[in-house]
Amino acid sequence: MPKILRDYPWKISYSSNTHNTIADFYIPALECAIQYDRKAGFFSSAILSKVARGLGAMLHNEGRMRLIMGCQFSPQDLQAIQQGYELRDALLSRLDADLKPPENFAQLKHFEILSWLIQNQYLDIKIAIPLKENGLPEDSTQQLDPQHIFHEKVGIFTDSKGDKLAFNGSNNESIGGWERNVESFHVYCSWEGGRELDRVEEEVARFEQLWYDVSPNVRVFDVPEAVQKKLLRYAPATKPNWNAQAEFDSRPLTKTELNLVRFETWSSAGILPATTSGDTSGDNSREQDAPTTKTEINSEQSSVNRQPSTVNSEQERLAFTQLANIHEHLGCLDFCLKSIPIQPWPHQIKILRRVAQNFPQSFLIADEVGLGKTIETGLILRYLLVSKKVKRVLVLAPASVQPQWQEELREKFNLHFWSYTSTEFKDPYKRTIPAAANPWNTQNLILASSHLVRRTERMRQLLSAESWDLVVLDEAHHARRKSPQDRKETPNRLLELMAQLKEKTKSLVLLSATPMQIDAIEVFDLLNLLGLQGHWSYGDNFCYYFASLQGAVKQEVMNF
């Protein structure tokens, strides 16, 4: 049975000059945690090694960690950014330069655990950069100033009971922060209630603001793909083992041993690294590359390593051909389900299959709150786009959840929608382009505010734009009559828009946990957008049916 936080005798505060903060606090907390949220100030390979120290304990709990770290730009980096170099590209260069290979066997074990956690979606890392008013990053000295965001270091542990343990203080997620410097931090326990609970909840709210990139004067980035690939070179094919003794294995790691580890990792994963015949002993640029045939490995491995590259090339060509034509394959829907980082619930898969089988039929998805309508919509969008059944898609959502929609579609389904505001389009990586005369014709995948499109000029532009293959309306109950209880034909602006927009799309998907709030006519108005026919296409008949359910239903009503 996993340990829980409230069973451990936590102190009010810890100081590195009187406590072994790693042994007394950090590892015991990780052993209890199923989630660890951390924001800290610096990024380097030594820090990653220290982050990984103790994460092995989380392997037993299948815990998850979200880590937000700062990045200190050099003066050369800042000069390049001022001259127009993209902030994202500067971040990639700095992180890549700071990430060094492990130097001993303990660090290697840390890297294996770290990379395995990343590869299997147990660990997610983001980089936060404080910005000045002119949009440029703060210089390194300013980032350490107490008034700036990454001076206060915070961590939040959550256990299987939902209890939370928060700490904040001066310690970074670094070797110095946990061991060498004289650092201290205070600890707060949610289960003690009162001000303790208030402090924990405040830290949780601040962390979520940062994680979803809604904090002012801060840009938050995912770790660039190139840096992730560099880390994932150390990922073992199977779940790594961890024990406390491994933390003290400080034997130095030679280049040959490091290359051999990488070779064995790739081979066990079914990946054969490229070979070279030249002498690279003096070429430092190959330190991160696969071992050459001169690497000291046994003859059987060497012979495998020398297989003709044409076999691999042909296999890759066939694999890419299948992938490029996946829309024609009978297993396209199954591929869409297996190529995402989440496991949908059975009812979500059932809805996906229903929509897939009946497209372009329109649907109202009225699941209760918490049953995952956003996930269901992401599944539908991914399948319809991968299968090439749709190309132009418009998602309308309340402005308050527009950023969340964009984030979830990218993170969970690898769908890159452009988020449209009144003046510009923003992609999931926060890059922007100005809106054109009729912005709805400039992009095929658009996410927009359902409040914005109600404005007269925006409505006119949208209705005069090219037709859509699919339109999704979140919180569809906002499209309603002005006085539903009177049942008068008084549609509000959103319902009026949807009544016209349905003529310009192949299919509509409406989402609402509460399709009826006042009167049954509200349900009728939503279903009527989907194409009610015959007897049910009249609002009075529709409402009369529900009113008459308490009594016997007339046979002529059912046999229309």
C-alpha positions as CSV (number, residue, x, y, z in Angstrom):
1,M,0.0,0.0,0.0
2,P,1.5,3.4,-1.0
3,K,2.7,5.7,1.8
4,I,0.6,8.8,2.5
5,L,1.8,12.3,3.4
6,R,0.0,12.8,6.7
7,D,1.7,9.7,8.2
8,Y,5.1,11.3,8.1
9,P,6.4,13.7,10.8
10,W,7.1,16.8,8.6
11,K,8.9,19.7,10.2
12,I,7.7,23.3,9.9
13,S,10.8,24.2,8.0
14,Y,14.1,22.7,6.9
15,S,17.5,24.2,6.5
16,S,20.5,22.6,4.7
17,N,22.9,23.5,7.5
18,T,20.9,21.5,10.1
19,H,19.1,18.9,8.0
20,N,19.9,16.5,5.2
21,T,17.1,18.0,3.1
22,I,17.2,15.3,0.4
23,A,17.1,12.3,2.8
24,D,14.9,14.0,5.4
25,F,12.4,15.7,3.1
26,Y,12.7,15.3,-0.6
27,I,12.8,11.5,-1.0
28,P,10.2,10.8,1.7
29,A,7.8,13.2,0.1
30,L,8.4,11.6,-3.4
31,E,7.8,8.2,-1.9
32,C,4.3,9.3,-0.8
33,A,3.5,11.3,-4.0
34,I,1.4,10.4,-7.0
35,Q,1.9,13.9,-8.3
36,Y,4.8,16.4,-7.9
37,D,4.5,20.0,-9.2
38,R,7.7,22.0,-9.0
39,K,8.9,25.4,-10.2
40,A,12.5,26.4,-9.8
41,G,15.0,28.8,-11.2
42,F,17.7,27.0,-13.2
43,F,18.2,24.5,-16.0
44,S,21.3,22.4,-16.4
45,S,22.2,18.7,-16.7
46,A,23.3,18.7,-13.1
47,I,19.9,20.0,-12.1
48,L,18.2,17.3,-14.2
49,S,20.3,14.7,-12.5
50,K,19.3,16.1,-9.1
51,V,15.6,16.2,-10.1
52,A,15.9,12.6,-11.1
53,R,17.4,11.7,-7.7
54,G,14.4,10.4,-5.8
55,L,12.2,10.2,-8.8
56,G,12.9,6.5,-8.8
57,A,10.7,6.3,-5.7
58,M,7.8,7.6,-7.8
59,L,8.2,4.8,-10.3
60,H,6.7,2.5,-7.7
61,N,3.6,4.8,-7.3
62,E,3.4,5.5,-11.1
63,G,3.4,9.1,-10.0
64,R,3.5,12.1,-12.4
65,M,5.5,15.3,-12.2
66,R,5.1,18.7,-13.8
67,L,8.3,20.8,-13.7
68,I,8.6,24.5,-14.6
69,M,12.1,25.8,-14.8
70,G,13.8,29.1,-15.7
71,C,16.4,29.5,-18.3
72,Q,19.3,32.0,-17.9
73,F,20.2,33.6,-21.2
74,S,23.8,34.6,-21.8
75,P,24.6,38.2,-23.0
76,Q,25.1,36.8,-26.5
77,D,21.7,35.2,-26.4
78,L,20.0,38.5,-25.3
79,Q,21.9,40.4,-28.1
80,A,20.7,37.9,-30.7
81,I,17.1,38.2,-29.5
82,Q,17.3,42.0,-29.6
83,Q,18.5,41.7,-33.2
84,G,15.4,39.8,-34.1
85,Y,16.3,36.2,-33.3
86,E,13.2,34.2,-32.3
87,L,12.8,33.7,-28.5
88,R,11.9,30.1,-29.1
89,D,15.1,29.5,-31.2
90,A,17.2,31.2,-28.6
91,L,15.7,29.0,-25.9
92,L,16.5,25.9,-27.9
93,S,20.1,27.0,-28.4
94,R,20.6,27.7,-24.7
95,L,19.0,24.5,-23.4
96,D,20.9,22.4,-25.9
97,A,24.2,24.0,-24.8
98,D,23.4,23.5,-21.1
99,L,22.4,19.9,-21.3
100,K,25.6,17.8,-20.7
101,P,25.9,14.0,-20.7
102,P,26.2,12.2,-17.3
103,E,29.6,11.9,-15.8
104,N,29.2,8.9,-13.5
105,F,27.0,5.8,-13.0
106,A,24.7,7.5,-10.5
107,Q,24.0,10.3,-12.9
108,L,23.4,7.8,-15.7
109,K,20.8,6.1,-13.6
110,H,19.2,9.5,-13.0
111,F,19.1,10.2,-16.7
112,E,17.6,6.8,-17.5
113,I,14.8,7.3,-15.0
114,L,14.3,10.9,-16.1
115,S,14.1,10.0,-19.8
116,W,11.9,7.0,-19.2
117,L,9.5,9.2,-17.2
118,I,9.4,11.7,-20.1
119,Q,9.0,9.0,-22.7
120,N,6.1,7.4,-20.9
121,Q,4.3,10.7,-20.0
122,Y,5.0,10.6,-16.3
123,L,7.1,13.7,-16.4
124,D,6.4,17.0,-18.3
125,I,8.8,19.9,-18.3
126,K,8.1,23.5,-19.3
127,I,10.5,26.5,-19.4
128,A,9.3,29.9,-18.1
129,I,11.0,33.1,-19.2
130,P,10.3,36.4,-17.4
131,L,9.9,39.3,-19.9
132,K,10.3,43.0,-19.7
133,E,7.7,45.5,-20.9
134,N,9.3,45.5,-24.3
135,G,8.9,41.8,-24.7
136,L,12.6,40.9,-24.3
137,P,13.8,38.4,-21.6
138,E,15.1,39.8,-18.3
139,D,18.9,39.5,-18.1
140,S,20.3,36.8,-15.7
141,T,21.0,39.2,-12.8
142,Q,17.4,40.5,-12.9
143,Q,16.0,36.9,-13.0
144,L,17.6,36.3,-9.6
145,D,16.1,39.5,-8.2
146,P,13.6,38.8,-5.3
147,Q,10.9,40.7,-7.2
148,H,11.1,38.3,-10.1
149,I,9.1,35.2,-10.5
150,F,11.8,32.5,-10.2
151,H,13.4,33.7,-7.0
152,E,10.6,32.1,-4.9
153,K,11.0,28.3,-5.3
154,V,7.9,26.2,-4.8
155,G,7.0,22.5,-4.8
156,I,3.7,20.7,-4.3
157,F,3.3,17.0,-3.5
158,T,-0.1,15.3,-3.8
159,D,-0.7,11.8,-2.4
160,S,-3.3,9.1,-3.2
161,K,-5.7,10.5,-0.6
162,G,-5.7,13.9,-2.2
163,D,-3.7,15.5,0.6
164,K,-1.1,18.1,-0.5
165,L,2.2,19.2,0.9
166,A,3.6,22.5,-0.3
167,F,7.0,24.0,0.4
168,N,8.6,27.3,-0.6
169,G,11.8,29.0,0.1
170,S,15.2,29.8,-1.3
171,N,16.3,26.4,-2.6
172,N,16.5,25.8,-6.3
173,E,16.1,22.3,-7.9
174,S,19.9,22.1,-8.1
175,I,22.8,20.5,-6.4
176,G,23.6,23.8,-4.6
177,G,20.0,24.4,-3.8
178,W,19.5,21.0,-2.0
179,E,23.0,20.3,-0.6
180,R,25.9,22.8,-0.9
181,N,24.3,26.2,-0.2
182,V,22.8,27.2,3.1
183,E,19.2,27.2,2.0
184,S,15.9,26.9,3.9
185,F,12.3,26.4,3.1
186,H,8.9,26.2,4.9
187,V,6.4,23.4,4.7
188,Y,2.6,23.6,4.6
189,C,0.1,20.7,5.0
190,S,-3.3,20.9,3.5
191,W,-4.9,18.4,5.9
192,E,-4.2,20.7,8.8
193,G,-6.8,23.2,7.5
194,G,-7.0,26.9,8.3
195,R,-4.1,29.1,7.0
196,E,-2.1,26.0,6.2
197,L,-4.7,25.0,3.6
198,D,-5.0,28.5,2.3
199,R,-1.3,28.7,1.6
200,V,-1.3,25.3,-0.2
201,E,-4.3,26.3,-2.3
202,E,-2.6,29.6,-3.2
203,E,0.5,27.9,-4.3
204,V,-1.5,25.4,-6.4
205,A,-3.4,28.3,-8.1
206,R,-0.1,30.2,-8.9
207,F,1.4,27.0,-10.3
208,E,-1.6,26.4,-12.6
209,Q,-1.4,30.0,-13.9
210,L,2.2,29.5,-14.9
211,W,1.6,26.0,-16.3
212,Y,-1.1,27.2,-18.7
213,D,0.9,30.3,-19.6
214,V,-1.6,32.9,-18.3
215,S,0.7,34.7,-15.9
216,P,1.5,38.3,-16.9
217,N,5.0,39.2,-18.1
218,V,6.0,35.5,-18.4
219,R,6.3,33.3,-21.5
220,V,6.1,29.5,-20.9
221,F,7.4,27.1,-23.5
222,D,7.4,23.3,-23.8
223,V,10.9,21.8,-23.9
224,P,11.9,21.9,-27.5
225,E,11.7,18.6,-29.4
226,A,15.5,18.6,-30.1
227,V,16.3,18.8,-26.4
228,Q,13.7,16.1,-25.6
229,K,15.3,13.8,-28.2
230,K,18.7,14.4,-26.7
231,L,17.3,13.3,-23.3
232,L,15.5,10.3,-24.7
233,R,18.7,8.8,-26.0
234,Y,19.1,7.5,-22.4
235,A,15.6,6.0,-22.2
236,P,15.7,2.2,-21.5
237,A,13.3,0.0,-23.4
238,T,11.8,-1.3,-20.1
239,K,10.9,0.4,-16.8
240,P,14.2,1.1,-15.0
241,N,14.9,-0.4,-11.6
242,W,15.8,1.9,-8.8
243,N,17.4,1.4,-5.4
244,A,18.9,3.7,-2.8
245,Q,22.4,2.3,-3.3
246,A,22.4,3.5,-6.9
247,E,22.5,7.1,-5.6
248,F,26.0,6.6,-4.3
249,D,27.6,5.0,-7.3
250,S,30.0,7.8,-8.2
251,R,32.3,5.7,-10.4
252,P,33.2,7.9,-13.4
253,L,31.6,7.0,-16.7
254,T,33.9,6.7,-19.7
255,K,32.9,7.7,-23.2
256,T,33.1,4.0,-24.3
257,E,30.8,3.0,-21.5
258,L,28.4,5.8,-22.3
259,N,28.3,4.8,-26.0
260,L,27.8,1.2,-25.1
261,V,24.8,2.0,-22.9
262,R,23.2,4.0,-25.8
263,F,23.8,1.2,-28.2
264,E,22.2,-1.4,-25.9
265,T,19.3,1.0,-25.3
266,W,18.7,1.5,-29.0
267,S,19.2,-2.1,-29.9
268,S,16.7,-3.3,-27.3
269,A,14.2,-0.8,-28.7
270,G,14.7,-2.2,-32.2
271,I,16.7,0.8,-33.5
272,L,20.0,0.3,-35.2
273,P,22.3,3.4,-35.0
274,A,24.2,4.5,-38.1
275,T,27.8,3.3,-38.6
276,T,30.9,5.1,-39.5
277,S,34.3,3.8,-40.6
278,G,36.4,7.0,-39.9
279,D,38.3,7.7,-36.8
280,T,36.3,10.1,-34.6
281,S,38.4,9.9,-31.5
282,G,39.3,13.6,-31.7
283,D,35.9,14.8,-32.8
284,N,34.0,16.2,-29.8
285,S,30.9,16.8,-31.9
286,R,30.3,13.0,-31.9
287,E,30.1,12.7,-28.2
288,Q,26.3,12.4,-28.4
289,D,26.3,10.1,-31.4
290,A,25.9,6.3,-31.7
291,P,29.0,4.1,-31.2
292,T,31.2,3.4,-34.2
293,T,32.4,0.0,-35.2
294,K,35.6,0.8,-33.3
295,T,33.6,1.0,-30.0
296,E,34.6,-1.8,-27.6
297,I,31.6,-4.0,-27.9
298,N,31.4,-7.7,-28.6
299,S,31.6,-9.1,-32.1
300,E,28.0,-10.1,-32.3
301,Q,26.9,-6.5,-31.6
302,S,29.4,-5.2,-34.1
303,S,28.1,-7.5,-36.8
304,V,24.5,-6.3,-36.2
305,N,25.8,-2.7,-36.3
306,R,27.3,-3.3,-39.8
307,Q,24.1,-4.6,-41.5
308,P,23.4,-2.8,-44.8
309,S,21.6,0.4,-44.4
310,T,19.4,-0.3,-47.4
311,V,17.3,-2.8,-45.3
312,N,16.5,-0.1,-42.8
313,S,15.9,2.5,-45.6
314,E,13.4,0.1,-47.3
315,Q,11.6,-0.5,-44.0
316,E,11.4,3.2,-43.2
317,R,10.1,3.9,-46.8
318,L,7.3,1.3,-46.4
319,A,6.5,2.6,-42.9
320,F,6.2,6.1,-44.1
321,T,4.1,5.0,-47.1
322,Q,1.7,3.3,-44.8
323,L,1.5,6.3,-42.6
324,A,1.0,8.7,-45.5
325,N,-1.9,6.6,-46.7
326,I,-3.4,5.8,-43.3
327,H,-6.7,7.5,-44.4
328,E,-7.3,4.7,-46.8
329,H,-6.6,2.0,-44.3
330,L,-9.4,0.1,-42.5
331,G,-7.5,0.6,-39.3
332,C,-7.4,4.4,-39.5
333,L,-9.7,4.9,-36.5
334,D,-7.7,2.4,-34.4
335,F,-4.5,4.2,-35.4
336,C,-6.0,7.5,-34.2
337,L,-6.8,6.0,-30.8
338,K,-3.4,4.3,-30.4
339,S,-1.3,7.4,-31.4
340,I,-2.5,9.7,-28.6
341,P,-1.0,10.1,-25.1
342,I,-4.3,9.4,-23.3
343,Q,-6.5,6.4,-22.7
344,P,-10.1,7.4,-23.6
345,W,-13.0,6.1,-21.5
346,P,-15.3,3.4,-23.1
347,H,-18.2,5.9,-23.5
348,Q,-15.9,8.3,-25.3
349,I,-14.8,5.6,-27.8
350,K,-18.4,4.7,-28.4
351,I,-19.3,8.3,-29.3
352,L,-16.3,8.5,-31.6
353,R,-17.3,5.3,-33.4
354,R,-20.9,6.5,-33.7
355,V,-19.8,9.8,-35.3
356,A,-17.3,8.1,-37.6
357,Q,-19.8,5.7,-38.9
358,N,-22.5,8.3,-39.6
359,F,-20.5,11.4,-40.7
360,P,-21.6,13.9,-42.0
361,Q,-24.6,13.5,-39.7
362,S,-24.8,16.2,-37.0
363,F,-24.8,15.5,-33.3
364,L,-25.7,17.0,-29.9
365,I,-23.3,15.6,-27.2
366,A,-25.0,16.2,-23.9
367,D,-22.8,14.3,-21.4
368,E,-22.8,15.4,-17.8
369,V,-20.1,17.7,-16.5
370,G,-16.8,15.8,-16.0
371,L,-17.5,13.0,-18.6
372,G,-15.1,14.6,-21.0
373,K,-16.9,16.3,-23.9
374,T,-13.6,18.1,-24.8
375,I,-11.9,14.7,-25.1
376,E,-14.7,13.3,-27.1
377,T,-14.5,16.3,-29.5
378,G,-10.7,15.9,-29.8
379,L,-11.1,12.2,-30.7
380,I,-13.7,13.1,-33.3
381,L,-11.6,15.9,-34.8
382,R,-8.4,13.8,-34.9
383,Y,-10.2,11.0,-36.7
384,L,-12.0,13.2,-39.2
385,L,-8.8,15.1,-40.1
386,V,-6.5,12.1,-40.3
387,S,-9.1,10.2,-42.4
388,K,-9.3,13.3,-44.6
389,K,-13.1,13.4,-44.2
390,V,-12.8,17.1,-43.2
391,K,-10.3,19.9,-44.0
392,R,-11.9,23.1,-42.8
393,V,-13.0,23.0,-39.1
394,L,-14.3,25.8,-36.9
395,V,-14.5,25.4,-33.1
396,L,-16.5,28.0,-31.2
397,A,-16.1,28.2,-27.4
398,P,-16.6,30.7,-24.7
399,A,-13.7,33.1,-24.5
400,S,-12.8,32.0,-20.9
401,V,-12.0,28.4,-22.1
402,Q,-10.5,29.3,-25.5
403,P,-6.9,28.9,-24.3
404,Q,-7.7,25.6,-22.6
405,W,-9.3,24.2,-25.8
406,Q,-6.2,25.1,-27.8
407,E,-3.9,23.6,-25.3
408,E,-5.8,20.3,-25.0
409,L,-6.2,19.8,-28.7
410,R,-2.4,20.2,-29.1
411,E,-1.2,18.3,-26.1
412,K,-3.7,15.4,-26.3
413,F,-4.4,15.1,-30.0
414,N,-1.5,16.9,-31.8
415,L,-4.1,19.2,-33.5
416,H,-2.7,22.7,-34.1
417,F,-5.7,25.0,-34.2
418,W,-5.2,28.8,-34.8
419,S,-6.8,30.7,-31.9
420,Y,-8.5,33.8,-33.4
421,T,-9.0,37.1,-31.4
422,S,-10.3,40.3,-32.8
423,T,-7.0,41.3,-34.3
424,E,-4.8,38.3,-34.8
425,F,-4.3,34.5,-35.0
426,K,-2.2,32.7,-32.4
427,D,-0.9,29.2,-32.9
428,P,-0.3,26.8,-30.0
429,Y,3.2,28.0,-29.6
430,K,2.1,31.6,-29.2
431,R,3.3,32.7,-32.6
432,T,1.0,35.3,-34.1
433,I,-0.1,36.6,-37.5
434,P,-2.4,39.6,-38.1
435,A,-5.9,38.9,-39.2
436,A,-6.8,39.6,-42.9
437,A,-9.8,41.4,-44.4
438,N,-11.9,38.2,-44.0
439,P,-9.9,36.2,-41.5
440,W,-12.1,33.1,-41.7
441,N,-10.7,32.3,-45.2
442,T,-7.0,32.4,-44.2
443,Q,-6.8,29.2,-42.0
444,N,-8.5,25.8,-42.2
445,L,-8.4,25.0,-38.5
446,I,-9.8,27.9,-36.4
447,L,-10.7,28.2,-32.7
448,A,-12.7,31.3,-31.9
449,S,-14.8,32.8,-29.1
450,S,-18.5,32.2,-29.4
451,H,-18.9,35.7,-27.9
452,L,-16.8,37.3,-30.6
453,V,-18.8,35.9,-33.5
454,R,-22.0,37.3,-32.2
455,R,-20.9,40.9,-33.1
456,T,-22.5,42.2,-36.2
457,E,-19.4,42.7,-38.3
458,R,-17.8,39.3,-37.2
459,M,-21.1,37.5,-38.0
460,R,-21.2,39.1,-41.4
461,Q,-17.6,38.1,-42.2
462,L,-18.1,34.5,-40.9
463,L,-21.3,34.0,-43.0
464,S,-19.6,35.4,-46.1
465,A,-16.6,33.1,-45.7
466,E,-16.0,29.8,-47.5
467,S,-18.0,26.8,-46.3
468,W,-16.8,24.6,-43.5
469,D,-16.6,20.8,-43.3
470,L,-17.4,20.8,-39.6
471,V,-18.5,23.4,-37.0
472,V,-18.3,22.6,-33.3
473,L,-20.1,24.8,-30.7
474,D,-19.1,24.4,-27.0
475,E,-21.6,25.3,-24.3
476,A,-24.3,25.2,-27.0
477,H,-27.1,26.1,-24.5
478,H,-25.9,29.7,-24.9
479,A,-27.6,29.6,-28.3
480,R,-31.2,30.1,-27.1
481,R,-34.3,32.2,-27.3
482,K,-34.3,35.5,-25.3
483,S,-37.4,34.3,-23.3
484,P,-37.6,30.5,-23.6
485,Q,-40.6,30.2,-21.2
486,D,-42.7,32.4,-23.6
487,R,-41.8,30.2,-26.6
488,K,-41.8,33.2,-28.9
489,E,-39.6,33.2,-32.0
490,T,-36.9,35.5,-30.4
491,P,-33.5,33.8,-31.1
492,N,-30.5,35.5,-29.5
493,R,-27.5,36.5,-31.6
494,L,-25.7,33.1,-31.2
495,L,-28.8,31.0,-32.1
496,E,-29.5,33.3,-35.1
497,L,-25.9,32.8,-36.2
498,M,-26.0,29.0,-35.9
499,A,-29.3,28.8,-37.8
500,Q,-27.5,30.4,-40.8
501,L,-24.1,28.8,-40.2
502,K,-25.6,25.3,-40.4
503,E,-26.3,26.0,-44.1
504,K,-22.6,26.6,-44.7
505,T,-21.2,23.4,-43.1
506,K,-21.4,19.7,-43.8
507,S,-21.9,18.8,-40.1
508,L,-22.5,20.4,-36.8
509,V,-21.4,19.1,-33.4
510,L,-23.1,20.8,-30.4
511,L,-21.7,20.3,-26.8
512,S,-23.8,21.0,-23.7
513,A,-24.2,19.3,-20.3
514,T,-27.4,21.4,-19.8
515,P,-29.3,21.6,-23.1
516,M,-32.5,22.5,-21.2
517,Q,-32.3,25.1,-18.5
518,I,-35.8,26.6,-18.4
519,D,-38.0,25.0,-21.0
520,A,-38.1,22.1,-23.4
521,I,-38.1,24.6,-26.3
522,E,-34.4,25.1,-25.7
523,V,-33.7,21.4,-26.5
524,F,-35.9,21.7,-29.6
525,D,-33.9,24.8,-30.8
526,L,-30.6,22.9,-30.5
527,L,-31.9,19.7,-32.1
528,N,-33.6,21.7,-34.8
529,L,-30.1,23.0,-35.8
530,L,-29.2,19.4,-36.4
531,G,-32.0,18.8,-38.8
532,L,-35.3,17.6,-37.2
533,Q,-37.8,16.5,-39.7
534,G,-41.5,15.7,-40.0
535,H,-43.7,15.8,-36.9
536,W,-40.7,16.8,-34.7
537,S,-39.7,19.8,-36.8
538,Y,-42.4,21.8,-35.1
539,G,-41.6,23.3,-31.7
540,D,-45.2,22.9,-30.3
541,N,-45.3,19.2,-31.2
542,F,-41.9,18.7,-29.6
543,C,-42.8,20.4,-26.4
544,Y,-46.2,18.8,-26.2
545,Y,-44.6,15.3,-26.4
546,F,-42.6,16.0,-23.3
547,A,-45.5,17.6,-21.5
548,S,-47.7,14.6,-22.2
549,L,-45.2,11.9,-20.9
550,Q,-47.1,11.9,-17.6
551,G,-50.2,10.6,-19.4
552,A,-50.9,8.1,-22.1
553,V,-49.2,8.9,-25.4
554,K,-51.7,9.1,-28.3
555,Q,-50.9,6.6,-31.0
556,E,-51.2,9.1,-33.8
557,V,-48.5,11.1,-32.3
558,M,-46.1,8.2,-32.4
559,N,-47.1,7.0,-35.9
560,F,-46.4,10.2,-37.7
